[in-house]
């Protein structure tokens, strides 16, 4: 793997972990963040297979990223999309 790919993979994982900082405080939120980090790293290391296992979090992240990239970012929309992203991760990790 080249350095450019390694940087891209690191950025991908980092971008997707940042919103999970909004997970609930306490052991449940901590476990969600840790488990999501492990899953993301494995998924990226496996070449980001399109096997459906990451479809929920990836779809939720795409909606959040799109809203974040707009000139106007209504705080209530960002909060709603961030919560949806955390919920998508919770559902994925329980499956």
C-alpha positions in Angstrom: 0.0 0.0 0.0 1.3 3.4 -0.9 1.6 6.4 1.4 -1.2 8.2 -0.4 -3.6 5.3 0.2 -2.5 5.1 3.8 -3.3 8.8 4.3 -6.6 8.5 2.6 -7.6 5.4 4.7 -6.5 7.2 7.9 -8.6 10.3 7.0 -11.6 8.1 6.2 -11.5 6.4 9.6 -10.9 9.7 11.4 -13.7 11.5 9.6 -16.1 8.7 10.6 -15.1 8.5 14.2 -15.4 12.3 15.0 -19.2 12.3 15.0 -19.3 9.3 17.3 -17.9 11.6 20.0 -21.6 12.5 20.4 -22.4 9.0 21.6 -23.9 8.9 25.1 -21.5 9.4 28.0 -20.7 6.3 30.0 -19.8 2.7 29.3 -22.3 2.2 26.5 -21.1 5.2 24.5 -17.5 4.3 25.2 -18.1 0.7 24.0 -19.9 2.0 20.8 -16.9 4.3 20.0 -14.3 1.5 20.6 -16.3 -1.1 18.7 -16.9 1.3 15.8 -13.2 2.2 15.6 -12.2 -1.5 15.5 -14.9 -2.2 12.8 -13.8 0.8 10.7 -10.1 -0.2 10.8 -10.9 -3.8 9.8 -13.2 -2.7 7.1 -10.7 -0.2 5.6 -7.8 -2.8 6.0 -10.0 -5.3 4.1 -10.3 -2.8 1.2 -13.7 -1.5 2.1 -15.7 -4.4 0.8 -19.2 -3.6 -0.4 -20.8 -6.6 1.4 -23.6 -4.6 3.1 -22.1 -4.7 6.6 -21.3 -1.0 6.6 -24.3 0.2 4.5 -26.2 1.7 7.4 -23.3 3.8 8.9 -22.0 4.8 5.5 -25.5 6.0 4.3 -25.9 8.0 7.5 -22.4 9.4 7.3 -23.1 10.5 3.7 -26.2 12.4 4.7 -24.3 14.0 7.6 -21.3 14.9 5.4 -23.6 16.4 2.8 -25.3 18.6 5.3 -22.0 19.6 6.9 -20.7 20.7 3.5 -23.6 23.1 2.9 -23.1 26.8 3.3 -25.8 26.9 5.9 -25.8 24.2 8.6 -28.9 24.4 10.7 -27.8 23.1 14.2 -31.0 21.1 14.6 -30.4 19.3 11.3 -26.7 18.5 12.1 -27.8 17.2 15.6 -30.5 15.0 14.0 -28.1 13.6 11.4 -25.4 13.0 14.0 -27.9 11.1 16.2 -28.9 9.1 13.2 -25.3 8.2 12.5 -24.7 7.1 16.1 -27.9 5.0 15.9 -26.8 3.5 12.6 -23.6 2.4 14.3 -25.4 1.0 17.3 -27.7 -1.1 15.0 -24.7 -2.3 12.9 -22.7 -3.3 16.0 -25.7 -5.2 17.4 -26.2 -7.2 14.2 
